[in-house]
Amino acid sequence: MPPSLVHTLLSRPLGLLALLTAGTMVASSVQAQVLSGLRQARIKDHADGILSLMAYSVVPDLASSNLSIKNGATENPSVFMTQLGGGDTISKSIPVYLEGAIAYSRYDPTFIASAGGETRTFPTRWNSITGTGGIGYDFHITDEWVIRPIFDFSLGKVASDLRVAQAFLNYRTDLDLDFLDGGTLNAYGLGGAVMLDWEHIRTNYQIDLELRYTDIRLRTFGNTSAAVEGEASARTANVYFRYRAPTGFYSMGRPLRYVTEYSYSRYMGSQAEVLGFNQLSTVGLGLELDTSKYNPFYVSRLRLVARYVFGNNVEGVSLGLAASF
């Protein structure tokens, strides 16, 4: 997995906005019953949604490593995800592959509640942080082709903050929506991946090709509310291609290279369609600076790549910074 930090701004409103807005709660004598249903159904739906969103974060994936989905009415992000990660084989003599990623996401569903003639909208903010680690082993098919099974594990935590809405709902219904007010959702993931890696290195150019399938199963544990217990699957198939060649210019005593790349990701687990798409592609062009002569902080190469991101009903741009050690 190429280490990367990218920013993608998806400009079109998506089908997720329907998921992000709960239905209006009816008033009068059945209000408490309806809001009780909100606790058991709507809140769980949103919790399942954020667990599905977490499925994007636990898989090392260039295309979805940073997504910002706008709310069509407010132009503010209703979903924001960013991921920083990388992976590499220790050495040819020790063909152990290690990878890791840390991700942050914010999910902003809106609840609408009605009490008698009074209707109020309650914005919420659920923040999550996720860490994923993996260990694999390189089995060489040829000098250039490697098949790499990987064992992956992840931990995630979601925290909710809704103090104003909590006070209003408690006052009107005597209902304690414990997860909405300072509640937490904890999740762990176990699974693995298999990767086919081709590294074709020549004097005038280099080609990297990675084919990867990842399957990580997420489950909740130790939550403050039984309404948000659940599970999700993070199944993703990726293709990544990169071509590097000298530009003819030199920098820091080494050739300055240009980089072209392409990636394709197909989402087949719980995250499929939750944001309105089940696949993303990127096309990138950038420059690579070879810093091995001076070896600052053990970084041998730095790459700056501009990417165009597109998929079902979405498109955007990104700027990625990557480092090789």
C-alpha positions in Angstrom: 0.0 0.0 0.0 1.5 3.3 -1.0 1.7 5.7 2.0 -0.4 8.8 1.3 -2.2 11.7 2.7 -4.8 13.1 0.3 -7.6 15.6 0.4 -10.7 15.0 -1.7 -13.6 17.3 -2.0 -16.7 15.7 -3.5 -18.8 18.4 -5.0 -22.2 16.8 -5.6 -24.8 16.2 -3.0 -25.2 12.4 -2.4 -27.9 10.0 -1.4 -26.4 9.9 2.1 -28.3 13.1 2.9 -31.5 11.1 3.2 -29.8 8.9 5.8 -28.5 11.9 7.7 -32.0 13.4 8.4 -34.4 11.4 10.7 -38.2 11.7 10.1 -40.3 14.1 12.0 -41.6 12.8 15.3 -45.4 13.0 15.7 -46.8 14.7 18.8 -49.7 14.1 21.3 -50.3 10.9 23.3 -48.1 8.6 21.2 -45.1 10.9 21.4 -43.2 8.9 24.0 -43.8 5.7 22.1 -42.5 7.2 18.9 -39.5 8.6 20.5 -38.9 5.3 22.1 -38.9 3.9 18.6 -36.4 6.6 17.7 -34.1 5.2 20.3 -34.4 1.6 19.1 -34.6 2.2 15.4 -33.5 5.6 14.2 -30.5 5.9 16.5 -29.5 2.4 15.7 -29.8 3.2 12.0 -27.4 6.1 12.4 -25.1 4.0 14.5 -25.1 1.3 11.9 -24.4 4.0 9.4 -21.3 5.3 11.2 -20.1 1.7 11.7 -20.4 1.3 7.9 -18.6 4.6 7.4 -15.9 3.2 9.7 -15.5 0.4 7.2 -14.0 3.0 4.8 -11.5 4.0 7.5 -10.2 0.6 8.5 -9.2 -0.5 5.0 -5.9 1.0 3.6 -7.3 2.7 0.4 -6.0 5.5 -1.7 -9.3 6.5 -3.2 -11.2 6.9 0.0 -8.3 8.0 2.3 -10.0 11.4 2.6 -13.6 12.3 1.7 -15.6 15.4 2.4 -19.3 15.1 1.6 -21.3 18.4 1.6 -24.7 18.9 3.0 -26.7 20.3 0.0 -28.6 22.8 2.2 -25.8 24.2 4.3 -22.7 23.5 2.2 -21.1 22.2 5.4 -19.6 18.7 5.5 -22.1 16.1 6.8 -19.4 13.5 6.5 -15.7 14.0 6.7 -13.0 11.3 6.7 -9.3 11.4 6.5 -6.7 8.7 6.7 -2.9 8.6 7.0 -1.1 5.3 6.6 1.6 3.3 4.9 3.2 -0.1 4.5 6.4 -1.8 3.4 8.4 -5.0 3.6 11.3 -4.9 6.1 13.9 -6.1 3.7 14.6 -8.8 1.1 16.3 -10.9 3.7 13.4 -10.4 6.2 10.3 -10.6 3.9 7.9 -9.5 6.6 5.4 -6.9 5.5 4.1 -4.3 8.0 1.3 -1.8 7.5 -0.6 0.7 9.6 -3.1 3.5 9.3 -4.9 6.0 11.5 -8.1 7.6 10.5 -10.5 10.3 11.8 -14.1 10.9 10.7 -17.0 13.1 11.6 -20.6 12.2 11.0 -23.3 14.9 11.4 -26.8 13.4 11.4 -29.7 15.7 12.2 -32.7 14.7 14.3 -36.1 16.5 14.0 -38.4 16.1 17.0 -42.0 17.5 17.5 -43.6 18.0 20.8 -47.2 19.4 20.5 -47.0 22.5 18.4 -43.2 22.8 19.0 -40.8 21.4 16.5 -37.0 21.6 16.9 -34.1 20.4 14.9 -31.1 18.9 16.8 -27.8 18.7 15.0 -25.4 16.1 16.4 -21.8 15.4 15.9 -20.3 11.9 16.1 -16.5 11.9 15.9 -14.6 8.7 15.5 -10.9 7.7 15.4 -9.8 4.4 14.0 -6.4 2.6 13.9 -5.5 -0.4 11.8 -2.4 -2.5 11.8 -1.4 -5.4 9.6 1.4 -8.0 9.4 2.1 -10.1 6.3 4.7 -12.2 4.6 6.1 -12.0 1.1 6.1 -15.2 -1.0 8.1 -14.6 -4.2 6.7 -16.0 -7.3 9.5 -14.6 -9.4 12.1 -11.9 -8.8 9.5 -9.2 -9.6 6.2 -10.8 -8.5 5.2 -11.3 -4.9 2.0 -12.7 -3.3 1.4 -11.3 0.2 -1.2 -12.6 2.7 -1.8 -10.1 5.5 -3.5 -10.3 8.9 -5.3 -7.1 9.8 -6.7 -5.8 13.1 -8.3 -2.5 14.0 -9.8 -0.6 16.9 -12.2 2.3 16.6 -14.1 4.7 19.0 -17.1 7.0 18.3 -18.1 9.7 20.7 -21.4 11.6 20.6 -22.3 15.0 22.0 -25.9 16.3 22.2 -26.5 18.1 25.5 -29.1 20.6 24.4 -31.2 18.0 22.6 -30.9 15.7 25.5 -32.3 18.3 27.9 -35.3 19.0 25.6 -36.1 15.4 25.0 -35.9 14.5 28.6 -38.1 17.4 29.6 -40.8 16.5 27.0 -40.8 12.7 27.2 -38.8 11.6 30.3 -36.8 9.6 27.8 -33.1 9.2 28.3 -31.3 9.0 25.0 -28.1 8.0 26.6 -26.0 7.4 23.5 -26.8 10.8 22.0 -25.6 12.6 25.2 -21.9 11.9 25.7 -22.3 8.2 24.6 -19.6 6.1 23.0 -19.5 3.4 20.5 -16.4 1.1 20.5 -15.6 -1.3 17.8 -12.9 -3.8 16.9 -12.1 -5.4 13.6 -10.4 -8.7 12.6 -9.7 -9.9 9.1 -7.1 -9.9 6.5 -6.0 -9.2 2.9 -4.2 -10.8 0.1 -2.0 -8.8 -2.3 -0.4 -9.5 -5.6 2.5 -7.1 -6.0 4.6 -6.4 -9.1 7.7 -4.2 -9.0 9.3 -3.7 -12.4 12.5 -1.6 -11.9 14.6 -0.5 -14.8 17.3 2.3 -15.2 15.0 4.6 -17.1 11.6 3.8 -15.5 9.9 2.0 -12.7 6.5 0.3 -12.5 4.5 -0.7 -9.4 1.3 -2.7 -9.6 -0.7 -3.9 -6.7 -3.9 -6.0 -6.7 -5.5 -6.3 -3.3 -8.6 -7.8 -1.6 -9.3 -6.9 2.0 -12.0 -8.3 4.3 -12.2 -6.9 7.9 -15.3 -7.6 10.1 -16.2 -4.9 12.6 -18.1 -5.5 15.9 -19.0 -3.2 18.7 -18.0 -3.8 22.3 -18.3 -2.1 25.7 -20.9 0.5 24.5 -22.9 2.8 26.8 -26.1 1.9 25.1 -27.5 -1.4 23.8 -29.3 0.5 21.0 -26.0 1.0 19.1 -24.6 -2.5 19.2 -24.0 -4.1 15.8 -21.5 -5.2 13.3 -20.3 -4.3 9.8 -18.1 -5.8 7.1 -15.3 -3.9 5.3 -14.7 -5.7 2.0 -12.8 -3.8 -0.6 -11.0 -4.8 -3.8 -8.2 -2.4 -5.0 -6.0 -1.9 -8.1 -3.1 0.5 -7.9 -0.7 1.3 -10.7 2.2 3.8 -10.7 4.8 4.7 -13.3 7.9 6.7 -12.5 10.5 8.1 -14.9 13.2 10.8 -14.9 12.2 14.3 -16.1 15.8 15.1 -17.3 16.2 17.6 -14.4 18.1 17.2 -11.2 17.4 18.2 -7.6 19.4 17.5 -4.4 21.9 15.7 -6.5 19.5 13.1 -7.8 17.1 12.9 -10.9 13.8 14.5 -10.5 11.1 12.1 -11.6 7.6 12.5 -12.8 4.9 10.2 -11.5 1.6 9.0 -13.1 -0.8 6.7 -11.3 -4.2 5.1 -11.4 -6.2 3.4 -8.7 -9.6 1.7 -8.6 -11.5 0.6 -5.5 -14.6 -1.5 -5.4 -16.6 -1.5 -2.1 -18.5 -4.7 -1.5 -19.1 -4.7 2.3 -21.4 -2.7 4.5 -19.8 0.5 3.2 -21.2 -0.1 -0.3 -23.7 2.5 -1.3 -23.9 4.1 2.1 -22.4 7.3 0.6 -24.2 6.8 -2.7 -21.5 5.0 -4.6 -19.8 1.6 -4.5 -16.6 2.4 -6.5 -14.1 5.1 -6.8 -11.2 5.7 -9.3 -8.3 8.2 -9.2 -6.0 9.4 -11.9 -2.9 11.3 -10.8 0.1 13.2 -12.0 3.0 14.5 -9.9 6.7 14.8 -9.1 9.0 12.7 -7.0 12.0 14.1 -5.3 14.9 11.7 -4.4 16.3 12.8 -1.1 18.5 9.7 -0.5 21.8 11.6 -1.0 21.1 13.6 2.1 18.7 11.2 3.8 16.8 13.7 6.0 14.9 11.8 8.7 15.5 8.6 6.8 13.1 9.7 4.0 14.5 8.5 0.7 11.7 9.9 -1.6 9.0 12.5 -1.5 6.1 12.5 -3.9 3.5 15.3 -4.5 0.6 14.1 -6.7 -2.5 15.9 -7.9 -5.4 13.5 -8.5 -8.8 13.5 -10.1 -11.3 11.4 -8.2 -14.5 10.0 -9.8 -17.2 7.4 -9.2 -20.9 6.8 -9.2 -22.5 10.3 -8.8 -19.3 11.8 -7.4 -16.3 13.6 -8.6 -13.6 15.8 -7.1 -9.9 16.6 -6.8 -7.2 15.7 -4.3 -3.6 16.6 -3.5 -1.5 13.9 -2.0 1.9 13.9 -0.3 3.7 10.6 0.1 7.1 9.5 1.5 9.2 6.5 1.1 11.6 5.4 3.8 
